[in-house]
Amino acid sequence: MGDWALITGASSGIGHELAKLFAAGGFNLVLVARNEARLRQVAAELLDQSAIRTKVLPCDLASASAPDQIFDSLRDTPISILVNNAGFGVHGPFAGIDLGVQTDLMQVNMTALVRLTHLFLQPMLARGHGRILNVASTAAFQPGPTVNAYYASKAFVFSFSYALAAELKDTGITVTTLCPGSTRTEFFDRARMPVSRKLPMMEARAVAEAGYRGLMRGKRVVIPGASNKITSLLAKWSPVRLAAAVVAAIHKPGR
Ligand SMILES: NC(=O)c1ccc[n+]([C@@H]2O[C@H](COP(=O)([O-])OP(=O)(O)OC[C@H]3O[C@@H](n4cnc5c(N)ncnc54)[C@H](OP(=O)(O)O)[C@@H]3O)[C@@H](O)[C@H]2O)c1
């Protein structure tokens, strides 16, 4: 019958690559995102390559009721791995960005992640095993002028997930926080976020592989790529004013 993994944001980028890795590992998959056509394409591609089962659950995680609807529709599907990957950013001067977009960002990146974690953790605790992968970012390690809400949301995901991992020690449930640096996906276009052409970008496949490996080993934090590890350490050790100035320069239009 096989174990089930649920992946949010499985329609593109890192989530899509994670779905391929889980399928290759023999996991049945619940695929969540808004774009149903793309989710069905992903499901077809996975079924082509592996003998797993899939469920496609199109939904908008910016809607407050979405996590409960997902949980309720999976009452007969024991989820042993939860991957909270869906997320988006928005770039620009804070005062000029529509507040609705900012609150949607907080709902998707933080509230839905917390709610899905809380809901799916209960049956995992009852079974005495489970794995959770929460996708944060290297953005978690410093403030991000002109990308304020996004950077703050990832700092929240990091802190929340690390604390939960420590709290769940010895329960059989592991929580892994994946902190990618800049990765070649649709993320920057969707966020209308300029990035320096000199900024090194990782491929989504390599990021997903690092996350999958770390999750399976029960690691608490995974920062894929040597340069991301180094810049994360530098950000943590630098005065916050300097770290924030570096981010502002990276995201300056025209670079
Ligand atoms: N790319 C980077 O440089 C980078 C760096 C660090 C961290 N990350 C994080 O990695 C995660 C994956 O992003 P990505 O880089 O793979 O970008 P992406 O290609 O834009 O993928 C984002 C995924 O999230 C889903 N999503 C967005 N809003 C949603 C909503 N309201 N409801 C349900 N699903 C939603 C999207 O699907 P639909 O549009 O179909 O809903 C898509 O599947 C995000 O949490 C992002 O913050 C990315």
The ligand as an SDF file (V2000), in Angstrom:
LIG
                    3D

 48 52  0  0  0  0  0  0  0  0999 V2000
   13.2780   30.1240   -5.6010 N   0  0  0  0  0  0  0  0  0  0  0  0
   13.9890   30.6290   -4.6120 C   0  0  0  0  0  0  0  0  0  0  0  0
   14.9960   31.3440   -4.8170 O   0  0  0  0  0  0  0  0  0  0  0  0
   13.6420   30.2750   -3.1810 C   0  0  0  0  0  0  0  0  0  0  0  0
   14.5970   30.5480   -2.1980 C   0  0  0  0  0  0  0  0  0  0  0  0
   14.2990   30.2420   -0.8830 C   0  0  0  0  0  0  0  0  0  0  0  0
   13.0830   29.6960   -0.5470 C   0  0  0  0  0  0  0  0  0  0  0  0
   12.1570   29.4590   -1.5150 N   0  0  0  0  0  0  0  0  0  0  0  0
   10.8700   28.8960   -1.1060 C   0  0  0  0  0  0  0  0  0  0  0  0
   10.6660   27.6780   -1.7760 O   0  0  0  0  0  0  0  0  0  0  0  0
    9.2630   27.4000   -1.8210 C   0  0  0  0  0  0  0  0  0  0  0  0
    8.9010   26.9600   -3.2410 C   0  0  0  0  0  0  0  0  0  0  0  0
    9.0970   28.0600   -4.1230 O   0  0  0  0  0  0  0  0  0  0  0  0
    9.7290   27.9080   -5.5940 P   0  0  0  0  0  0  0  0  0  0  0  0
   11.0190   28.5970   -5.6050 O   0  0  0  0  0  0  0  0  0  0  0  0
    9.6630   26.4920   -6.0280 O   0  0  0  0  0  0  0  0  0  0  0  0
    8.7270   28.8520   -6.4170 O   0  0  0  0  0  0  0  0  0  0  0  0
    7.5410   28.5320   -7.4470 P   0  0  0  0  0  0  0  0  0  0  0  0
    8.0650   27.7980   -8.6270 O   0  0  0  0  0  0  0  0  0  0  0  0
    6.8640   29.8450   -7.6540 O   0  0  0  0  0  0  0  0  0  0  0  0
    6.5860   27.5330   -6.6360 O   0  0  0  0  0  0  0  0  0  0  0  0
    5.7110   27.9690   -5.6350 C   0  0  0  0  0  0  0  0  0  0  0  0
    4.6660   26.9040   -5.3940 C   0  0  0  0  0  0  0  0  0  0  0  0
    3.7700   27.3660   -4.3580 O   0  0  0  0  0  0  0  0  0  0  0  0
    2.4310   27.2780   -4.8420 C   0  0  0  0  0  0  0  0  0  0  0  0
    1.6050   28.3470   -4.2720 N   0  0  0  0  0  0  0  0  0  0  0  0
    1.8530   29.6760   -4.3010 C   0  0  0  0  0  0  0  0  0  0  0  0
    0.8170   30.3470   -3.7490 N   0  0  0  0  0  0  0  0  0  0  0  0
   -0.0920   29.4080   -3.3690 C   0  0  0  0  0  0  0  0  0  0  0  0
   -1.3840   29.4700   -2.7800 C   0  0  0  0  0  0  0  0  0  0  0  0
   -1.9640   30.6580   -2.4880 N   0  0  0  0  0  0  0  0  0  0  0  0
   -2.0480   28.3250   -2.5260 N   0  0  0  0  0  0  0  0  0  0  0  0
   -1.4900   27.1250   -2.8580 C   0  0  0  0  0  0  0  0  0  0  0  0
   -0.2780   27.0010   -3.4280 N   0  0  0  0  0  0  0  0  0  0  0  0
    0.4140   28.1360   -3.6900 C   0  0  0  0  0  0  0  0  0  0  0  0
    2.5520   27.4420   -6.3600 C   0  0  0  0  0  0  0  0  0  0  0  0
    1.4780   26.7890   -7.0380 O   0  0  0  0  0  0  0  0  0  0  0  0
    0.1880   27.5240   -7.6970 P   0  0  0  0  0  0  0  0  0  0  0  0
    0.6300   28.7930   -8.3330 O   0  0  0  0  0  0  0  0  0  0  0  0
   -0.3220   26.4830   -8.6570 O   0  0  0  0  0  0  0  0  0  0  0  0
   -0.7470   27.7280   -6.5630 O   0  0  0  0  0  0  0  0  0  0  0  0
    3.8250   26.6520   -6.6290 C   0  0  0  0  0  0  0  0  0  0  0  0
    3.5450   25.2740   -6.7270 O   0  0  0  0  0  0  0  0  0  0  0  0
    8.5580   28.6780   -1.3580 C   0  0  0  0  0  0  0  0  0  0  0  0
    8.1610   28.5370   -0.0120 O   0  0  0  0  0  0  0  0  0  0  0  0
    9.6520   29.7440   -1.4640 C   0  0  0  0  0  0  0  0  0  0  0  0
    9.4620   30.7860   -0.5560 O   0  0  0  0  0  0  0  0  0  0  0  0
   12.4160   29.7290   -2.8260 C   0  0  0  0  0  0  0  0  0  0  0  0
  1  2  1  0
  2  3  2  0
  2  4  1  0
  4  5  1  0
  4 48  2  0
  5  6  2  0
  6  7  1  0
  7  8  2  0
  8  9  1  0
  8 48  1  0
  9 10  1  0
  9 46  1  0
 10 11  1  0
 11 12  1  0
 11 44  1  0
 12 13  1  0
 13 14  1  0
 14 15  2  0
 14 16  1  0
 14 17  1  0
 17 18  1  0
 18 19  2  0
 18 20  1  0
 18 21  1  0
 21 22  1  0
 22 23  1  0
 23 24  1  0
 23 42  1  0
 24 25  1  0
 25 26  1  0
 25 36  1  0
 26 27  1  0
 26 35  1  0
 27 28  2  0
 28 29  1  0
 29 30  1  0
 29 35  2  0
 30 31  1  0
 30 32  2  0
 32 33  1  0
 33 34  2  0
 34 35  1  0
 36 37  1  0
 36 42  1  0
 37 38  1  0
 38 39  2  0
 38 40  1  0
 38 41  1  0
 42 43  1  0
 44 45  1  0
 44 46  1  0
 46 47  1  0
M  CHG  2   8   1  16  -1
M  END
$$$$
